[in-house]
Amino acid sequence: MFGICNLAIVPVRAEASDRSEIVTQLLFGEHIEILERKNQWARIRIQFDDYEGWVDSKQYQVISKEQFDQLSKEAIILNADLIDYITAPDNLLLPIPLGASLSFLNNSEINTANFDFEGTKTSGIKPKNAIINTAFMYLNAPYLWGGKTPFGIDCSGFTQMVYKLNGYKIHRDASQQARDGEPLSFIEESEPGDLAFFDNEEGNIIHVGIIMENNYIIHASGKVRIDRLDHLGIYNPELKKHTHNLRVIKKII
């Protein structure tokens, strides 16, 4: 079975329970493969990044394999404003967040509710220097484990969504993102838009941020914020200490 998210923001959980942790989110218009059903729950795989988890079966619309395949081939069209809304003939207003997918709206077989969107859209690959401007749109968004929106976002959700809005596909988790790209030896070799990864005492990648000019980094820690970056890691001037240990810098695009 296959489906598409027809709600603004849907939690994707680690287990088939409302009490289970949220590991990521489905945004409006994202399409999925349904791998398993358990009572009211469905284990899904998100087409964009192959991420898996559990969602409530009442929180998506079933589509056919042919419709799923068609959507997978089409260019990705996204909402480009912090928040906008979808309209329907019955005067329904459905708020949608930055990065919601709009590709299916022109397909009447999938868009059975006759949703319409008149806001600002973005599609296609942007120059690398556009990444920082997009990152600023999430500035001060509160940290939320598993989040992908300006209303709550985690560190790797932040980097994935910023890249997605600029036409680039990267994985969901920081440890997965760190496997891609070309490692750089020094911060001085990096460019704005490159990714910096950070590890814990066990050597596991646990954090990621986007490098800016002049040894600054924008990342989600408590909120999406801008801090200093040096060879040791991230320096928080408010706390007057390093908060994250630098592991590797990577040029992803």
C-alpha positions, 0 to 999 in steps of 0.5 A: 500500500501507499499513501500521501500526507494530507494534513499539515504536520504528522508525527512519525513515531519509533513504535506503534503507540501515541506514547512512543518518541517522535523520530521525524515528521511527515509534512503535507504532501509527502508520499509514503510506502506502507510496510506494515499495519498494526491495529490503527498504526502503519509502519511507513517508509518516506519516499524522499529519504527512505526514513521509516517509522509508525504513523496513525492510519487516520493521518494519511490518504491512501494512493495507488502504486501508480500514483506513488510512482508518478509522484516519485518521478515528478519535480518536487515543488515546496511551500517557500513561506514560513507558513501559508495555507491550502484552500478547498471548495468548502472554504477549508483553510489548512495551514501548511509549514515551510517545506510542505510538498505541493507536487500532487495538487495538479493531479486530480486523481490524488487531489480528491479534496480539490486543494488549491494553493496560491502562495509562494512556491520553490522548486529545482536546484538553487546556487549553493550561496542560497543555503544560508539565506534559507537557513535564516528562515528557521532562526530561533525555531525551537528545538524539537526532537524529530521536528522538521518545521519552524515550529520545532526542529532538530539539528538534522531536520534543520539541515535536511530541510534547508538543503531540500528547499534548495533542491538537494537531497540528504539523509534524515539523521546526522549520523547518516548525513555524515557518511556523504560528501567530501571531508575537509581537513580545515575549517578554512577550506570550507564554504558557506553551506558546508556541513560540520558534524560533532560527536560525543565521548563515544565517538558517535555523530550526534549533531550537525550544523551549517557553516557560515562565513567568518567561522560562524555556524547556524545550528539547532541547539535549544533553538536554531541559533548562530554560534562561533566555530573553531577547531575544537567545535562550537563555542557558545558566547552566552555560556562562554564554553564549547558545547559540541566537539567537532568531528568532521567538516564535509562538502556535501554539494 
